[in-house]
Amino acid sequence: MGLFWDLIQQSQISKQAEQASSLEERVGRLEAALRDTRQLVNLLLQRLETHFGEDIDRDGRVG
């Protein structure tokens, strides 16, 4: 019974390690997507301010 129990525990440990790795990969992809989205929003904001000539984000400058 001890050997069988050890195999079950090892399997569970391996499964948790895979899930943690998968989670780290997903977090990395989400962080990259967030960074890209922020860059896009900033670029869009700059172009809108330049196009309309207004300070949309109230940072004291246009563009």
mmJSON file of the N, C-alpha and C atoms, coordinates in Angstrom:
{"data_MODEL":{"atom_site":{
"group_PDB":["ATOM","ATOM","ATOM","ATOM","ATOM","ATOM","ATOM","ATOM","ATOM","ATOM","ATOM","ATOM","ATOM","ATOM","ATOM","ATOM","ATOM","ATOM","ATOM","ATOM","ATOM","ATOM","ATOM","ATOM","ATOM","ATOM","ATOM","ATOM","ATOM","ATOM","ATOM","ATOM","ATOM","ATOM","ATOM","ATOM","ATOM","ATOM","ATOM","ATOM","ATOM","ATOM","ATOM","ATOM","ATOM","ATOM","ATOM","ATOM","ATOM","ATOM","ATOM","ATOM","ATOM","ATOM","ATOM","ATOM","ATOM","ATOM","ATOM","ATOM","ATOM","ATOM","ATOM","ATOM","ATOM","ATOM","ATOM","ATOM","ATOM","ATOM","ATOM","ATOM","ATOM","ATOM","ATOM","ATOM","ATOM","ATOM","ATOM","ATOM","ATOM","ATOM","ATOM","ATOM","ATOM","ATOM","ATOM","ATOM","ATOM","ATOM","ATOM","ATOM","ATOM","ATOM","ATOM","ATOM","ATOM","ATOM","ATOM","ATOM","ATOM","ATOM","ATOM","ATOM","ATOM","ATOM","ATOM","ATOM","ATOM","ATOM","ATOM","ATOM","ATOM","ATOM","ATOM","ATOM","ATOM","ATOM","ATOM","ATOM","ATOM","ATOM","ATOM","ATOM","ATOM","ATOM","ATOM","ATOM","ATOM","ATOM","ATOM","ATOM","ATOM","ATOM","ATOM","ATOM","ATOM","ATOM","ATOM","ATOM","ATOM","ATOM","ATOM","ATOM","ATOM","ATOM","ATOM","ATOM","ATOM","ATOM","ATOM","ATOM","ATOM","ATOM","ATOM","ATOM","ATOM","ATOM","ATOM","ATOM","ATOM","ATOM","ATOM","ATOM","ATOM","ATOM","ATOM","ATOM","ATOM","ATOM","ATOM","ATOM","ATOM","ATOM","ATOM","ATOM","ATOM","ATOM","ATOM","ATOM","ATOM","ATOM","ATOM","ATOM","ATOM","ATOM","ATOM","ATOM","ATOM"],
"id":[1,2,3,4,5,6,7,8,9,10,11,12,13,14,15,16,17,18,19,20,21,22,23,24,25,26,27,28,29,30,31,32,33,34,35,36,37,38,39,40,41,42,43,44,45,46,47,48,49,50,51,52,53,54,55,56,57,58,59,60,61,62,63,64,65,66,67,68,69,70,71,72,73,74,75,76,77,78,79,80,81,82,83,84,85,86,87,88,89,90,91,92,93,94,95,96,97,98,99,100,101,102,103,104,105,106,107,108,109,110,111,112,113,114,115,116,117,118,119,120,121,122,123,124,125,126,127,128,129,130,131,132,133,134,135,136,137,138,139,140,141,142,143,144,145,146,147,148,149,150,151,152,153,154,155,156,157,158,159,160,161,162,163,164,165,166,167,168,169,170,171,172,173,174,175,176,177,178,179,180,181,182,183,184,185,186,187,188,189],
"type_symbol":["N","C","C","N","C","C","N","C","C","N","C","C","N","C","C","N","C","C","N","C","C","N","C","C","N","C","C","N","C","C","N","C","C","N","C","C","N","C","C","N","C","C","N","C","C","N","C","C","N","C","C","N","C","C","N","C","C","N","C","C","N","C","C","N","C","C","N","C","C","N","C","C","N","C","C","N","C","C","N","C","C","N","C","C","N","C","C","N","C","C","N","C","C","N","C","C","N","C","C","N","C","C","N","C","C","N","C","C","N","C","C","N","C","C","N","C","C","N","C","C","N","C","C","N","C","C","N","C","C","N","C","C","N","C","C","N","C","C","N","C","C","N","C","C","N","C","C","N","C","C","N","C","C","N","C","C","N","C","C","N","C","C","N","C","C","N","C","C","N","C","C","N","C","C","N","C","C","N","C","C","N","C","C","N","C","C","N","C","C"],
"label_atom_id":["N","CA","C","N","CA","C","N","CA","C","N","CA","C","N","CA","C","N","CA","C","N","CA","C","N","CA","C","N","CA","C","N","CA","C","N","CA","C","N","CA","C","N","CA","C","N","CA","C","N","CA","C","N","CA","C","N","CA","C","N","CA","C","N","CA","C","N","CA","C","N","CA","C","N","CA","C","N","CA","C","N","CA","C","N","CA","C","N","CA","C","N","CA","C","N","CA","C","N","CA","C","N","CA","C","N","CA","C","N","CA","C","N","CA","C","N","CA","C","N","CA","C","N","CA","C","N","CA","C","N","CA","C","N","CA","C","N","CA","C","N","CA","C","N","CA","C","N","CA","C","N","CA","C","N","CA","C","N","CA","C","N","CA","C","N","CA","C","N","CA","C","N","CA","C","N","CA","C","N","CA","C","N","CA","C","N","CA","C","N","CA","C","N","CA","C","N","CA","C","N","CA","C","N","CA","C","N","CA","C","N","CA","C","N","CA","C","N","CA","C"],
"label_alt_id":[null,null,null,null,null,null,null,null,null,null,null,null,null,null,null,null,null,null,null,null,null,null,null,null,null,null,null,null,null,null,null,null,null,null,null,null,null,null,null,null,null,null,null,null,null,null,null,null,null,null,null,null,null,null,null,null,null,null,null,null,null,null,null,null,null,null,null,null,null,null,null,null,null,null,null,null,null,null,null,null,null,null,null,null,null,null,null,null,null,null,null,null,null,null,null,null,null,null,null,null,null,null,null,null,null,null,null,null,null,null,null,null,null,null,null,null,null,null,null,null,null,null,null,null,null,null,null,null,null,null,null,null,null,null,null,null,null,null,null,null,null,null,null,null,null,null,null,null,null,null,null,null,null,null,null,null,null,null,null,null,null,null,null,null,null,null,null,null,null,null,null,null,null,null,null,null,null,null,null,null,null,null,null,null,null,null,null,null,null],
"label_comp_id":["MET","MET","MET","GLY","GLY","GLY","LEU","LEU","LEU","PHE","PHE","PHE","TRP","TRP","TRP","ASP","ASP","ASP","LEU","LEU","LEU","ILE","ILE","ILE","GLN","GLN","GLN","GLN","GLN","GLN","SER","SER","SER","GLN","GLN","GLN","ILE","ILE","ILE","SER","SER","SER","LYS","LYS","LYS","GLN","GLN","GLN","ALA","ALA","ALA","GLU","GLU","GLU","GLN","GLN","GLN","ALA","ALA","ALA","SER","SER","SER","SER","SER","SER","LEU","LEU","LEU","GLU","GLU","GLU","GLU","GLU","GLU","ARG","ARG","ARG","VAL","VAL","VAL","GLY","GLY","GLY","ARG","ARG","ARG","LEU","LEU","LEU","GLU","GLU","GLU","ALA","ALA","ALA","ALA","ALA","ALA","LEU","LEU","LEU","ARG","ARG","ARG","ASP","ASP","ASP","THR","THR","THR","ARG","ARG","ARG","GLN","GLN","GLN","LEU","LEU","LEU","VAL","VAL","VAL","ASN","ASN","ASN","LEU","LEU","LEU","LEU","LEU","LEU","LEU","LEU","LEU","GLN","GLN","GLN","ARG","ARG","ARG","LEU","LEU","LEU","GLU","GLU","GLU","THR","THR","THR","HIS","HIS","HIS","PHE","PHE","PHE","GLY","GLY","GLY","GLU","GLU","GLU","ASP","ASP","ASP","ILE","ILE","ILE","ASP","ASP","ASP","ARG","ARG","ARG","ASP","ASP","ASP","GLY","GLY","GLY","ARG","ARG","ARG","VAL","VAL","VAL","GLY","GLY","GLY"],
"label_asym_id":["A","A","A","A","A","A","A","A","A","A","A","A","A","A","A","A","A","A","A","A","A","A","A","A","A","A","A","A","A","A","A","A","A","A","A","A","A","A","A","A","A","A","A","A","A","A","A","A","A","A","A","A","A","A","A","A","A","A","A","A","A","A","A","A","A","A","A","A","A","A","A","A","A","A","A","A","A","A","A","A","A","A","A","A","A","A","A","A","A","A","A","A","A","A","A","A","A","A","A","A","A","A","A","A","A","A","A","A","A","A","A","A","A","A","A","A","A","A","A","A","A","A","A","A","A","A","A","A","A","A","A","A","A","A","A","A","A","A","A","A","A","A","A","A","A","A","A","A","A","A","A","A","A","A","A","A","A","A","A","A","A","A","A","A","A","A","A","A","A","A","A","A","A","A","A","A","A","A","A","A","A","A","A","A","A","A","A","A","A"],
"label_entity_id":["1","1","1","1","1","1","1","1","1","1","1","1","1","1","1","1","1","1","1","1","1","1","1","1","1","1","1","1","1","1","1","1","1","1","1","1","1","1","1","1","1","1","1","1","1","1","1","1","1","1","1","1","1","1","1","1","1","1","1","1","1","1","1","1","1","1","1","1","1","1","1","1","1","1","1","1","1","1","1","1","1","1","1","1","1","1","1","1","1","1","1","1","1","1","1","1","1","1","1","1","1","1","1","1","1","1","1","1","1","1","1","1","1","1","1","1","1","1","1","1","1","1","1","1","1","1","1","1","1","1","1","1","1","1","1","1","1","1","1","1","1","1","1","1","1","1","1","1","1","1","1","1","1","1","1","1","1","1","1","1","1","1","1","1","1","1","1","1","1","1","1","1","1","1","1","1","1","1","1","1","1","1","1","1","1","1","1","1","1"],
"label_seq_id":[1,1,1,2,2,2,3,3,3,4,4,4,5,5,5,6,6,6,7,7,7,8,8,8,9,9,9,10,10,10,11,11,11,12,12,12,13,13,13,14,14,14,15,15,15,16,16,16,17,17,17,18,18,18,19,19,19,20,20,20,21,21,21,22,22,22,23,23,23,24,24,24,25,25,25,26,26,26,27,27,27,28,28,28,29,29,29,30,30,30,31,31,31,32,32,32,33,33,33,34,34,34,35,35,35,36,36,36,37,37,37,38,38,38,39,39,39,40,40,40,41,41,41,42,42,42,43,43,43,44,44,44,45,45,45,46,46,46,47,47,47,48,48,48,49,49,49,50,50,50,51,51,51,52,52,52,53,53,53,54,54,54,55,55,55,56,56,56,57,57,57,58,58,58,59,59,59,60,60,60,61,61,61,62,62,62,63,63,63],
"pdbx_PDB_ins_code":[null,null,null,null,null,null,null,null,null,null,null,null,null,null,null,null,null,null,null,null,null,null,null,null,null,null,null,null,null,null,null,null,null,null,null,null,null,null,null,null,null,null,null,null,null,null,null,null,null,null,null,null,null,null,null,null,null,null,null,null,null,null,null,null,null,null,null,null,null,null,null,null,null,null,null,null,null,null,null,null,null,null,null,null,null,null,null,null,null,null,null,null,null,null,null,null,null,null,null,null,null,null,null,null,null,null,null,null,null,null,null,null,null,null,null,null,null,null,null,null,null,null,null,null,null,null,null,null,null,null,null,null,null,null,null,null,null,null,null,null,null,null,null,null,null,null,null,null,null,null,null,null,null,null,null,null,null,null,null,null,null,null,null,null,null,null,null,null,null,null,null,null,null,null,null,null,null,null,null,null,null,null,null,null,null,null,null,null,null],
"Cartn_x":[0.829,0.0,0.867,2.029,2.905,3.409,3.794,4.292,3.181,1.98,0.845,0.546,0.576,0.314,1.38,2.632,3.718,3.513,3.063,2.807,1.68,0.638,-0.479,-0.001,0.764,1.267,2.18,3.052,3.961,3.18,2.138,1.289,0.614,0.128,-0.523,0.473,1.677,2.718,3.065,3.206,3.522,2.405,1.174,0.025,-0.018,0.247,0.252,1.388,2.534,3.665,3.325,2.653,2.236,1.234,0.303,-0.691,-0.034,0.947,1.647,2.407,3.06,3.786,2.822,1.71,0.697,0.157,-0.047,-0.539,0.478,1.755,2.795,2.837,2.664,2.64,1.438,0.286,-0.913,-0.764,-0.199,0.021,0.976,2.017,2.958,2.284,1.43,0.707,-0.264,-0.935,-1.863,-1.13,0.037,0.821,1.271,1.682,2.092,0.905,-0.258,-1.458,-1.85,-1.739,-2.052,-1.096,0.188,1.19,0.878,0.552,0.208,-1.046,-2.04,-3.283,-3.029,-2.209,-1.887,-1.17,-0.239,0.469,-0.506,-1.428,-2.416,-3.319,-3.761,-4.617,-3.863,-2.601,-1.812,-1.633,-1.353,-1.21,-2.524,-3.625,-4.934,-5.237,-4.932,-5.158,-4.346,-3.077,-2.236,-2.814,-3.242,-3.792,-5.113,-5.95,-7.206,-6.948,-6.017,-5.689,-5.135,-4.274,-3.708,-4.805,-5.673,-6.734,-7.717,-8.141,-9.137,-8.515,-7.209,-6.537,-6.958,-7.343,-7.788,-6.988,-6.919,-6.236,-7.252,-7.409,-8.435,-8.115,-6.857,-6.502,-6.096,-6.198,-5.941,-4.543,-3.565,-2.188,-1.47,-2.205,-1.635,-1.013,-1.112,-0.561,-1.431,-1.336,-2.092,-1.148,-1.509,-0.682,0.272],
"Cartn_y":[-1.196,0.0,1.25,1.2,2.365,2.794,1.845,2.162,2.78,2.208,2.732,4.169,4.432,5.77,6.754,6.332,7.179,7.545,6.586,6.855,7.873,7.731,8.683,10.083,10.184,11.486,12.103,11.304,11.805,12.303,11.578,11.987,13.325,13.486,14.738,15.891,15.643,16.672,17.095,16.133,16.435,17.243,16.856,17.559,19.004,19.22,20.571,21.397,20.786,21.494,21.934,21.063,21.416,22.563,22.523,23.585,24.902,24.861,26.078,26.648,25.793,26.24,26.839,26.167,26.657,28.005,28.146,29.398,30.509,30.219,31.223,31.662,30.724,31.065,31.945,31.594,32.395,33.794,33.906,35.22,36.031,35.4,36.088,36.599,35.762,36.194,37.324,37.241,38.305,39.617,39.542,40.751,41.376,40.555,41.065,41.697,41.059,41.605,42.931,43.018,44.259,45.365,45.051,46.028,46.534,45.612,45.994,46.86,46.51,47.28,48.685,48.811,50.138,50.99,50.387,51.124,51.592,50.727,51.078,52.212,52.147,53.198,54.523,54.501,55.731,56.316,55.468,55.927,56.514,55.841,56.332,57.677,57.805,59.052,60.19,59.931,60.952,61.389,60.433,60.764,61.518,61.132,61.854,63.287,63.463,64.809,65.651,65.072,65.8,66.137,65.195,65.401,66.485,66.427,67.377,68.627,68.596,69.754,70.034,69.003,69.159,68.25,68.667,67.871,66.908,65.75,64.795,64.17,63.817,63.143,64.104,65.393,66.444,66.356,66.075,66.05,67.375,68.36,69.682,69.897,68.913,69.07,68.324,68.766,68.142,67.272,66.023,65.116,64.293],
"Cartn_z":[0.0,0.0,0.0,0.652,0.725,-0.639,-1.479,-2.816,-3.661,-3.564,-4.31,-3.89,-2.59,-2.063,-2.541,-2.548,-3.042,-4.509,-5.306,-6.723,-6.904,-6.095,-6.166,-5.794,-4.712,-4.286,-5.341,-5.926,-6.954,-8.163,-8.521,-9.638,-9.347,-8.128,-7.744,-7.731,-7.251,-7.228,-8.653,-9.542,-10.939,-11.589,-11.302,-11.872,-11.384,-10.091,-9.543,-10.128,-10.351,-10.951,-12.373,-13.135,-14.495,-14.474,-13.532,-13.436,-13.062,-12.159,-11.764,-12.948,-13.708,-14.887,-15.898,-16.085,-17.012,-16.543,-15.25,-14.687,-14.899,-14.684,-14.893,-16.349,-17.259,-18.686,-19.014,-18.458,-18.716,-18.149,-16.954,-16.353,-17.223,-17.723,-18.605,-19.866,-20.465,-21.674,-21.355,-20.208,-19.817,-19.563,-18.927,-18.688,-20.002,-20.955,-22.271,-22.991,-22.913,-23.552,-22.911,-21.597,-20.896,-21.31,-21.409,-21.834,-23.246,-24.147,-25.521,-25.557,-24.746,-24.701,-24.184,-23.154,-22.62,-23.66,-24.388,-25.433,-26.51,-26.891,-27.904,-27.421,-26.171,-25.615,-25.586,-25.184,-25.153,-26.547,-27.529,-28.908,-29.417,-29.143,-29.555,-28.906,-27.638,-26.921,-27.53,-27.836,-28.46,-29.8,-30.595,-31.919,-31.809,-30.858,-30.667,-30.226,-29.296,-28.837,-29.978,-30.782,-31.919,-32.929,-33.196,-34.184,-33.738,-32.481,-31.993,-31.381,-31.111,-30.531,-29.103,-28.382,-26.995,-26.074,-24.812,-23.794,-23.173,-23.771,-23.348,-21.992,-21.758,-20.505,-19.39,-19.654,-18.655,-18.041,-18.904,-18.412,-18.664,-19.168,-19.372,-20.741,-21.621,-22.97,-23.971,-25.199,-26.281,-27.085,-27.283,-28.087,-27.3],
"occupancy":[1.0,1.0,1.0,1.0,1.0,1.0,1.0,1.0,1.0,1.0,1.0,1.0,1.0,1.0,1.0,1.0,1.0,1.0,1.0,1.0,1.0,1.0,1.0,1.0,1.0,1.0,1.0,1.0,1.0,1.0,1.0,1.0,1.0,1.0,1.0,1.0,1.0,1.0,1.0,1.0,1.0,1.0,1.0,1.0,1.0,1.0,1.0,1.0,1.0,1.0,1.0,1.0,1.0,1.0,1.0,1.0,1.0,1.0,1.0,1.0,1.0,1.0,1.0,1.0,1.0,1.0,1.0,1.0,1.0,1.0,1.0,1.0,1.0,1.0,1.0,1.0,1.0,1.0,1.0,1.0,1.0,1.0,1.0,1.0,1.0,1.0,1.0,1.0,1.0,1.0,1.0,1.0,1.0,1.0,1.0,1.0,1.0,1.0,1.0,1.0,1.0,1.0,1.0,1.0,1.0,1.0,1.0,1.0,1.0,1.0,1.0,1.0,1.0,1.0,1.0,1.0,1.0,1.0,1.0,1.0,1.0,1.0,1.0,1.0,1.0,1.0,1.0,1.0,1.0,1.0,1.0,1.0,1.0,1.0,1.0,1.0,1.0,1.0,1.0,1.0,1.0,1.0,1.0,1.0,1.0,1.0,1.0,1.0,1.0,1.0,1.0,1.0,1.0,1.0,1.0,1.0,1.0,1.0,1.0,1.0,1.0,1.0,1.0,1.0,1.0,1.0,1.0,1.0,1.0,1.0,1.0,1.0,1.0,1.0,1.0,1.0,1.0,1.0,1.0,1.0,1.0,1.0,1.0,1.0,1.0,1.0,1.0,1.0,1.0],
"B_iso_or_equiv":[0.0,0.0,0.0,0.0,0.0,0.0,0.0,0.0,0.0,0.0,0.0,0.0,0.0,0.0,0.0,0.0,0.0,0.0,0.0,0.0,0.0,0.0,0.0,0.0,0.0,0.0,0.0,0.0,0.0,0.0,0.0,0.0,0.0,0.0,0.0,0.0,0.0,0.0,0.0,0.0,0.0,0.0,0.0,0.0,0.0,0.0,0.0,0.0,0.0,0.0,0.0,0.0,0.0,0.0,0.0,0.0,0.0,0.0,0.0,0.0,0.0,0.0,0.0,0.0,0.0,0.0,0.0,0.0,0.0,0.0,0.0,0.0,0.0,0.0,0.0,0.0,0.0,0.0,0.0,0.0,0.0,0.0,0.0,0.0,0.0,0.0,0.0,0.0,0.0,0.0,0.0,0.0,0.0,0.0,0.0,0.0,0.0,0.0,0.0,0.0,0.0,0.0,0.0,0.0,0.0,0.0,0.0,0.0,0.0,0.0,0.0,0.0,0.0,0.0,0.0,0.0,0.0,0.0,0.0,0.0,0.0,0.0,0.0,0.0,0.0,0.0,0.0,0.0,0.0,0.0,0.0,0.0,0.0,0.0,0.0,0.0,0.0,0.0,0.0,0.0,0.0,0.0,0.0,0.0,0.0,0.0,0.0,0.0,0.0,0.0,0.0,0.0,0.0,0.0,0.0,0.0,0.0,0.0,0.0,0.0,0.0,0.0,0.0,0.0,0.0,0.0,0.0,0.0,0.0,0.0,0.0,0.0,0.0,0.0,0.0,0.0,0.0,0.0,0.0,0.0,0.0,0.0,0.0,0.0,0.0,0.0,0.0,0.0,0.0],
"pdbx_formal_charge":[null,null,null,null,null,null,null,null,null,null,null,null,null,null,null,null,null,null,null,null,null,null,null,null,null,null,null,null,null,null,null,null,null,null,null,null,null,null,null,null,null,null,null,null,null,null,null,null,null,null,null,null,null,null,null,null,null,null,null,null,null,null,null,null,null,null,null,null,null,null,null,null,null,null,null,null,null,null,null,null,null,null,null,null,null,null,null,null,null,null,null,null,null,null,null,null,null,null,null,null,null,null,null,null,null,null,null,null,null,null,null,null,null,null,null,null,null,null,null,null,null,null,null,null,null,null,null,null,null,null,null,null,null,null,null,null,null,null,null,null,null,null,null,null,null,null,null,null,null,null,null,null,null,null,null,null,null,null,null,null,null,null,null,null,null,null,null,null,null,null,null,null,null,null,null,null,null,null,null,null,null,null,null,null,null,null,null,null,null],
"auth_seq_id":[1,1,1,2,2,2,3,3,3,4,4,4,5,5,5,6,6,6,7,7,7,8,8,8,9,9,9,10,10,10,11,11,11,12,12,12,13,13,13,14,14,14,15,15,15,16,16,16,17,17,17,18,18,18,19,19,19,20,20,20,21,21,21,22,22,22,23,23,23,24,24,24,25,25,25,26,26,26,27,27,27,28,28,28,29,29,29,30,30,30,31,31,31,32,32,32,33,33,33,34,34,34,35,35,35,36,36,36,37,37,37,38,38,38,39,39,39,40,40,40,41,41,41,42,42,42,43,43,43,44,44,44,45,45,45,46,46,46,47,47,47,48,48,48,49,49,49,50,50,50,51,51,51,52,52,52,53,53,53,54,54,54,55,55,55,56,56,56,57,57,57,58,58,58,59,59,59,60,60,60,61,61,61,62,62,62,63,63,63],
"auth_comp_id":["MET","MET","MET","GLY","GLY","GLY","LEU","LEU","LEU","PHE","PHE","PHE","TRP","TRP","TRP","ASP","ASP","ASP","LEU","LEU","LEU","ILE","ILE","ILE","GLN","GLN","GLN","GLN","GLN","GLN","SER","SER","SER","GLN","GLN","GLN","ILE","ILE","ILE","SER","SER","SER","LYS","LYS","LYS","GLN","GLN","GLN","ALA","ALA","ALA","GLU","GLU","GLU","GLN","GLN","GLN","ALA","ALA","ALA","SER","SER","SER","SER","SER","SER","LEU","LEU","LEU","GLU","GLU","GLU","GLU","GLU","GLU","ARG","ARG","ARG","VAL","VAL","VAL","GLY","GLY","GLY","ARG","ARG","ARG","LEU","LEU","LEU","GLU","GLU","GLU","ALA","ALA","ALA","ALA","ALA","ALA","LEU","LEU","LEU","ARG","ARG","ARG","ASP","ASP","ASP","THR","THR","THR","ARG","ARG","ARG","GLN","GLN","GLN","LEU","LEU","LEU","VAL","VAL","VAL","ASN","ASN","ASN","LEU","LEU","LEU","LEU","LEU","LEU","LEU","LEU","LEU","GLN","GLN","GLN","ARG","ARG","ARG","LEU","LEU","LEU","GLU","GLU","GLU","THR","THR","THR","HIS","HIS","HIS","PHE","PHE","PHE","GLY","GLY","GLY","GLU","GLU","GLU","ASP","ASP","ASP","ILE","ILE","ILE","ASP","ASP","ASP","ARG","ARG","ARG","ASP","ASP","ASP","GLY","GLY","GLY","ARG","ARG","ARG","VAL","VAL","VAL","GLY","GLY","GLY"],
"auth_asym_id":["A","A","A","A","A","A","A","A","A","A","A","A","A","A","A","A","A","A","A","A","A","A","A","A","A","A","A","A","A","A","A","A","A","A","A","A","A","A","A","A","A","A","A","A","A","A","A","A","A","A","A","A","A","A","A","A","A","A","A","A","A","A","A","A","A","A","A","A","A","A","A","A","A","A","A","A","A","A","A","A","A","A","A","A","A","A","A","A","A","A","A","A","A","A","A","A","A","A","A","A","A","A","A","A","A","A","A","A","A","A","A","A","A","A","A","A","A","A","A","A","A","A","A","A","A","A","A","A","A","A","A","A","A","A","A","A","A","A","A","A","A","A","A","A","A","A","A","A","A","A","A","A","A","A","A","A","A","A","A","A","A","A","A","A","A","A","A","A","A","A","A","A","A","A","A","A","A","A","A","A","A","A","A","A","A","A","A","A","A"],
"auth_atom_id":["N","CA","C","N","CA","C","N","CA","C","N","CA","C","N","CA","C","N","CA","C","N","CA","C","N","CA","C","N","CA","C","N","CA","C","N","CA","C","N","CA","C","N","CA","C","N","CA","C","N","CA","C","N","CA","C","N","CA","C","N","CA","C","N","CA","C","N","CA","C","N","CA","C","N","CA","C","N","CA","C","N","CA","C","N","CA","C","N","CA","C","N","CA","C","N","CA","C","N","CA","C","N","CA","C","N","CA","C","N","CA","C","N","CA","C","N","CA","C","N","CA","C","N","CA","C","N","CA","C","N","CA","C","N","CA","C","N","CA","C","N","CA","C","N","CA","C","N","CA","C","N","CA","C","N","CA","C","N","CA","C","N","CA","C","N","CA","C","N","CA","C","N","CA","C","N","CA","C","N","CA","C","N","CA","C","N","CA","C","N","CA","C","N","CA","C","N","CA","C","N","CA","C","N","CA","C","N","CA","C","N","CA","C","N","CA","C","N","CA","C"],
"pdbx_PDB_model_num":[1,1,1,1,1,1,1,1,1,1,1,1,1,1,1,1,1,1,1,1,1,1,1,1,1,1,1,1,1,1,1,1,1,1,1,1,1,1,1,1,1,1,1,1,1,1,1,1,1,1,1,1,1,1,1,1,1,1,1,1,1,1,1,1,1,1,1,1,1,1,1,1,1,1,1,1,1,1,1,1,1,1,1,1,1,1,1,1,1,1,1,1,1,1,1,1,1,1,1,1,1,1,1,1,1,1,1,1,1,1,1,1,1,1,1,1,1,1,1,1,1,1,1,1,1,1,1,1,1,1,1,1,1,1,1,1,1,1,1,1,1,1,1,1,1,1,1,1,1,1,1,1,1,1,1,1,1,1,1,1,1,1,1,1,1,1,1,1,1,1,1,1,1,1,1,1,1,1,1,1,1,1,1,1,1,1,1,1,1]
}}}
